[in-house]
Amino acid sequence: MEVAPRWLFYALAAALGLCASGWNGVFFAEVARAVPAAALGSVTGRALTITFAGVVVGPSVAGFLLSTLAPAIALLGLMAVALAGSLLAWAGVVKSRRLTRRDHADPVSL
């Protein structure tokens, strides 16, 4: 079995680190923009809880599934969960933007 060069591993790890560290600020800026000021603390707390619960539980669940199921089935299941979460998040953003537009609509045009 051929092994990739060590420099390639380090380059990919650095690229992943750069990508992984950039989403957090964008995510919380969007959360802060999408909710009223009175609910900001509650909503960011919930967002942090959900986000980091996945960070804590995700690797254990992935390891368990990979060790008990065929790897292809386990990975397809994990991809399905990630897709479902992404679609739910997207639907929440769309709904939030609709509500924000409605709340900021011109009262004369209503």
C-alpha positions as CSV (number, residue, x, y, z in Angstrom):
1,M,0.0,0.0,0.0
2,E,1.4,3.4,-1.0
3,V,1.5,6.1,1.6
4,A,1.0,9.8,0.8
5,P,3.9,12.1,1.5
6,R,4.0,13.6,5.0
7,W,4.0,17.2,3.6
8,L,0.7,16.5,1.9
9,F,-0.9,15.4,5.2
10,Y,0.4,18.6,6.9
11,A,-0.8,20.8,4.1
12,L,-4.3,19.2,4.2
13,A,-4.4,19.5,8.0
14,A,-3.5,23.2,7.8
15,A,-6.2,23.9,5.1
16,L,-8.8,22.1,7.2
17,G,-7.8,24.1,10.3
18,L,-8.2,27.3,8.4
19,C,-11.6,26.4,7.1
20,A,-12.8,25.0,10.5
21,S,-11.8,28.1,12.4
22,G,-13.6,30.5,10.1
23,W,-17.2,29.4,10.3
24,N,-17.8,30.2,14.0
25,G,-17.7,34.0,13.6
26,V,-19.9,33.9,10.5
27,F,-22.4,31.6,12.2
28,F,-22.8,33.7,15.3
29,A,-23.0,37.0,13.3
30,E,-25.9,35.4,11.3
31,V,-27.6,34.2,14.6
32,A,-27.2,37.7,16.1
33,R,-28.6,39.4,12.9
34,A,-31.6,37.0,12.6
35,V,-33.1,37.4,16.1
36,P,-34.5,40.4,18.1
37,A,-32.1,41.9,20.7
38,A,-34.3,40.7,23.6
39,A,-33.8,37.1,22.5
40,L,-30.2,37.2,21.6
41,G,-28.8,35.6,24.8
42,S,-31.3,32.8,24.8
43,V,-30.8,32.0,21.1
44,T,-27.0,32.1,21.1
45,G,-27.0,29.9,24.1
46,R,-29.2,27.4,22.3
47,A,-27.0,27.6,19.2
48,L,-23.9,27.0,21.2
49,T,-25.5,24.0,23.0
50,I,-26.6,22.4,19.8
51,T,-23.3,23.1,18.0
52,F,-21.0,21.8,20.7
53,A,-23.2,18.9,21.6
54,G,-22.5,17.6,18.1
55,V,-18.8,18.2,18.7
56,V,-18.9,16.2,21.9
57,V,-21.2,13.3,20.8
58,G,-20.4,13.1,17.1
59,P,-17.0,11.4,17.2
60,S,-18.3,8.7,19.6
61,V,-21.4,8.0,17.5
62,A,-19.3,7.9,14.3
63,G,-16.8,5.5,15.9
64,F,-19.6,3.3,17.2
65,L,-21.3,3.1,13.9
66,L,-18.1,2.5,12.0
67,S,-17.2,-0.4,14.3
68,T,-20.6,-2.0,14.3
69,L,-21.8,-1.5,10.7
70,A,-20.3,-1.8,7.3
71,P,-18.3,1.4,6.8
72,A,-20.2,2.3,3.7
73,I,-23.6,2.0,5.5
74,A,-22.3,3.9,8.5
75,L,-20.9,6.8,6.4
76,L,-24.1,7.0,4.3
77,G,-26.1,7.2,7.6
78,L,-23.9,9.9,8.9
79,M,-24.2,11.8,5.7
80,A,-28.0,11.5,5.8
81,V,-28.0,13.0,9.4
82,A,-25.7,15.8,8.3
83,L,-27.9,16.5,5.3
84,A,-31.1,16.5,7.4
85,G,-29.4,19.0,9.8
86,S,-28.3,21.2,7.0
87,L,-31.8,21.3,5.5
88,L,-33.4,22.1,8.9
89,A,-30.9,24.9,9.4
90,W,-31.5,26.3,6.0
91,A,-35.3,26.2,6.5
92,G,-34.8,28.0,9.8
93,V,-32.8,30.7,8.1
94,V,-35.3,31.1,5.3
95,K,-38.2,31.4,7.8
96,S,-36.2,33.9,10.0
97,R,-35.5,36.1,6.9
98,R,-39.1,36.1,6.0
99,L,-40.1,37.1,9.5
100,T,-37.4,39.8,9.6
101,R,-38.6,41.2,6.2
102,R,-42.2,41.2,7.4
103,D,-41.2,43.0,10.7
104,H,-39.2,45.6,8.8
105,A,-41.7,46.1,6.0
106,D,-42.8,49.6,5.1
107,P,-46.1,50.2,7.1
108,V,-47.5,52.3,4.2
109,S,-47.2,49.4,1.8
110,L,-49.1,47.0,4.1
